[in-house]
Amino acid sequence: MRDADRVTVLFQNSVDTTNRAVTGAGRGVDHFGSRVRDLTVTLAAARYAIETSRLPAVMGGRASQASAEVERTSFLLRGLSKELTDVAGPRKPPRTFSTSST
């Protein structure tokens, strides 16, 4: 029992040291977590900015592809129309039958 005071003080010192270490580690984990969150938000914003900046170029490329496809289709239709006219010959007005007896 004579050493009880000394043992209690040593135990209290040990608890205080452990408490400081755990608190410091907790702050370090919180700091690390906030850094990871900040990095994730920054990378997401950068990705969005890059995608947004490429959007006009992508849309312009698609618009020119669509325009080229329309031109190609109209050229093919003109050729098809000409070929059909050549095969069928010139159009003649339809014959009409009159019912009057003259």
C-alpha positions as CSV (number, residue, x, y, z in Angstrom):
1,M,0.0,0.0,0.0
2,R,3.0,2.3,0.5
3,D,3.6,2.4,-3.2
4,A,0.0,3.0,-4.2
5,D,0.4,6.7,-4.5
6,R,3.5,6.3,-6.7
7,V,1.8,3.6,-8.9
8,T,-1.3,5.8,-9.2
9,V,0.8,8.7,-10.4
10,L,2.7,6.5,-12.9
11,F,-0.6,5.1,-14.2
12,Q,-2.1,8.7,-14.5
13,N,1.1,9.8,-16.5
14,S,0.7,6.8,-18.7
15,V,-2.9,7.5,-19.4
16,D,-2.1,11.2,-20.1
17,T,0.6,10.2,-22.6
18,T,-1.7,7.7,-24.3
19,N,-4.4,10.3,-24.5
20,R,-2.1,12.8,-26.1
21,A,-0.9,10.3,-28.6
22,V,-4.4,9.1,-29.6
23,T,-5.6,12.8,-29.8
24,G,-2.7,13.6,-32.1
25,A,-3.3,10.6,-34.3
26,G,-7.0,11.6,-34.5
27,R,-6.1,15.0,-35.7
28,G,-3.7,13.6,-38.2
29,V,-6.4,11.3,-39.6
30,D,-8.9,14.2,-39.8
31,H,-6.3,16.3,-41.6
32,F,-5.5,13.5,-44.0
33,G,-9.2,12.9,-44.7
34,S,-9.8,16.6,-45.4
35,R,-6.8,16.6,-47.8
36,V,-8.2,13.6,-49.6
37,R,-11.6,15.3,-49.8
38,D,-10.1,18.5,-51.1
39,L,-8.1,16.6,-53.7
40,T,-11.2,14.7,-54.9
41,V,-13.2,17.9,-55.2
42,T,-10.4,19.6,-57.1
43,L,-9.9,16.7,-59.5
44,A,-13.7,16.5,-60.2
45,A,-13.8,20.2,-60.9
46,A,-10.8,19.9,-63.3
47,R,-12.4,17.0,-65.1
48,Y,-15.7,19.0,-65.5
49,A,-13.8,22.0,-66.8
50,I,-11.9,19.9,-69.4
51,E,-15.1,18.2,-70.6
52,T,-16.9,21.5,-70.8
53,S,-14.1,23.1,-72.9
54,R,-14.1,20.1,-75.3
55,L,-17.9,20.3,-75.8
56,P,-17.9,22.9,-78.6
57,A,-15.2,21.1,-80.5
58,V,-17.1,17.8,-80.2
59,M,-20.4,19.4,-81.2
60,G,-18.7,21.2,-84.1
61,G,-17.3,17.9,-85.4
62,R,-20.6,16.2,-85.2
63,A,-22.3,19.1,-87.0
64,S,-19.8,18.9,-89.8
65,Q,-20.3,15.2,-90.0
66,A,-24.1,15.6,-90.2
67,S,-23.7,18.3,-92.9
68,A,-21.4,16.1,-94.9
69,E,-23.9,13.2,-94.7
70,V,-26.7,15.5,-95.9
71,E,-24.6,16.6,-98.9
72,R,-23.7,13.0,-99.7
73,T,-27.3,11.9,-99.5
74,S,-28.6,14.8,-101.7
75,F,-25.9,14.0,-104.3
76,L,-26.9,10.3,-104.4
77,L,-30.6,11.3,-104.7
78,R,-29.9,13.6,-107.6
79,G,-28.0,10.8,-109.3
80,L,-30.8,8.4,-108.6
81,S,-33.4,10.9,-110.0
82,K,-31.4,11.4,-113.2
83,E,-31.0,7.6,-113.7
84,L,-34.8,7.1,-113.3
85,T,-35.6,9.8,-115.7
86,D,-33.2,8.4,-118.3
87,V,-34.7,4.9,-118.0
88,A,-38.3,5.9,-118.0
89,G,-37.9,8.5,-120.7
90,P,-39.4,11.9,-120.8
91,R,-42.7,12.2,-119.0
92,K,-45.8,12.4,-121.2
93,P,-49.1,13.9,-120.0
94,P,-51.6,11.2,-119.3
95,R,-54.2,10.4,-122.0
96,T,-57.7,11.6,-121.2
97,F,-60.7,9.8,-122.5
98,S,-63.6,12.1,-123.3
99,T,-67.1,10.9,-122.8
100,S,-68.6,13.4,-125.3
101,S,-69.2,12.1,-128.7
102,T,-67.8,14.7,-131.0
